[in-house]
Amino acid sequence: MKFTGETKLFAGIIGVTVALVAGAIVLFSKPAQTLARQDVLGVQTQMKGDTNAKVFLVEFSDFQCPACKAAKPVVDAIVAQYKDKLVFGYRHFPLDQHPFAMKAAQAAEAAGQQGKFWEMYDLLFDNQEKFSDSLFPDLAKQLNLNMDEFTKAFEDNAIKQKIEADRAYGTQIGVNATPTFYLNGQKLNLTTFDDLKKAVEEATK
């Protein structure tokens, strides 16, 4: 059988297409990468639960993100139920479209320097719709924080760099939305928050 130039070209295109499809199948059939505990938890991450637990859940979150606020009651319930079997780490991923997300993260970390990260975490989500420049010091006063120390920490470059480091790491591992959860180093693809409950329940058996 004699092949014309067009036939050879067509056959070549078919061959390349088949190769690309086969490569894609192999690529997407590979199991998701499992991240090392020390990497995904981080060294300065705020944590709750048993820090020695084998099961670790990490959330990349934004205090001004409505979906993160919706997830919070579920996360709180999980941490309370499995506090002896799990460690939960909160990592910052302030989204650019949320004008107060970065400042809210700074407020949380500044409160954390006085041992009140989780108390500020609760207040920030409770007051998400009221975010403003004047709100963050008001919340700090509600927590009876030393205001001079809070203000200094809020503006501290070290805190800003910590938040940016969380965001940079999240971007590096493929976080592109909030909230994003990693359970034992595996990214969870959730349809509902019930999926998160089920995943943690299975991991803690």
N, C-alpha and C positions, 0 to 999 in steps of 0.2 A: 504494500500500500504506500503510495507516494504522498508525503506531507507537503502542503504548500506553506509558504511563509506565514500566512494568517493562521493556519491550523497549528503550526508550531508555537506561535505566539499565544494562541488560545490555550493550548495544552500547558504552556508555561504558566499562564495566569492561574489555571485550575490547580496546578501543582503547588504554587506559592500559597494559594488560598487554603488548600487542604493542610499544608504545613502550619500555617498560622492558626487555623482552627484547632488542630491537634495540640499545638503548643499552648493555646489558651485553656484547653480542657485539662492538660497536665498542671498548668499553673493554678487554676481555680479549684482543682481537686485536692491540692495539698492542704493539710490541716493548718489552721491559723497558728501563727507563731506564738509560743508561750514565752512571756516576758519573765525575766528573773525577778524574784521577790524584792531584792534590794533596789532594783531599778524602778519598778512600777510603784512600790511604796514610797521610795525616796528616803532621804536621810533627815529632812526637816519637816516632813509631812505631819499635820495634825492628825492624831489617831484616837480612836475609841475602841473599847473592848479589851481583849486579852492580847497584848503585844507579842506574846509567845505562841499564839495559836497558829496551827498549821494552815488554816483557812484565812485568806486575806481578800478583802473586797476594797477596791479603790474606785472613787468617783471623781471624774473631771467635771467641774461644775462652775456655774456663773451665778452669783447672788442676784443678778437682775433678770435671770432667765425664768420665764413662767413655768416651763416644763420642769426645771430643777426644783422650783417651789412645789409643784405637784408631786414630785418624786420624794420630797423630804419626809412626809409622814410614813411612807413605806420604808424608807431607809432607817428612820428612827425606830420603827417597830422591829425591823430585822436586827438592828444593833442591840436593842433591849432584849429580844428573845434569845439571841445567840452570843451574848456578851462574854460567855465563858468558852466559846468555841471559835470565835472569829475576831479578827482585828479589822476595823474599818478606817480607811485613810481618805481624807478630803484633799484633793488637789485642785488648784485654781486654773480655770480656763476662761478668763473674761473675754467675751466676744466684743469685737469692735463696734458692732451696731448698738451696743448697750452703753450709753454714755457714762453711767455711774458704776459699771461693773468693776472696773479697776479700783476705784476709790473704796467700794464696798469690801473688796478683798484686802485692801490696805487696812481698813478699819478692823476687820476680823483678826488680821495678823498683829496689829497694834494692841488689840485687846488680849491676844494670846500671850503677849510679852508680860502681861500682868495676870496670867493664868485664867483668862476668861474668854478664850477663843470660842468654845462651844456655846456659851451664853450669848456672845455677840452673833454667832452663827444663827441661833434661834431668832434673835431680834431682827436681824437683817432680812430673813425670809418673811417674818411676820409683818415687816414694814416695807416690803418690796415696792409697793405702789406709791410710796411716799418719798422715795429716794431724792435727796437734794444735798447740796454742800453743807447745809446747816444740820441735817438729820444725824450725820455720823457722830459729831461731838455730843449731840443730845442723847444718843443711844449709849455713848460711853458714860455719860453722867448717870443714866438710869442704872448702869452697872456699878456705880460708885468707884469708877476708875480714877486714878491720879491723872488729872487732865493735862498737866505739864508733860508727864511721861507719855501719855497717849498721843498728844499732838506731835511730840518729837518723834515718836515711833512711826506715826502715820506718814510723816514726810521723809522717813529714813530711806536712803537709797538701798540699803541692804534688804529691806522688806519688799521694795519694788522689784529688786533683782530676783528675789525668791519667787515672787508671783510670775515674773517673766520666764524664769527657769522652768516652772511648772508648765506654762503655756508652750514653751519651746519644745519640751520633752513630749507633751501631748501631741503637738503637731508632727513631731518626728515619728511617733508610733501610729499615726493615722487618725487621731482624734480630730473631727471636723464639725462636731455639734455637741451640745450639752443637753442633758447629762449623758456622759459616756461612762460605762462601768466595766471594770476588769475584775474578774473573779479568778483567783489563783493564777494570775498572769495571762488569762485568756479574755479577749474582748467579748462581751456579751452583746448579741444582736437581739434586742428585746422588741416584742410586739406590744406587750402590755407590761405594767409593773408587776403583775402576777407572775410573769415569767422570771422576774428578778427574785421573787420570793421562792419560787420552785427551784431555781438554780442554786440558791444558797442552802435551801433545805437538803437538796441532794448532796451538796459538797460537804455538809456538816454531819452526814450520817456516819 
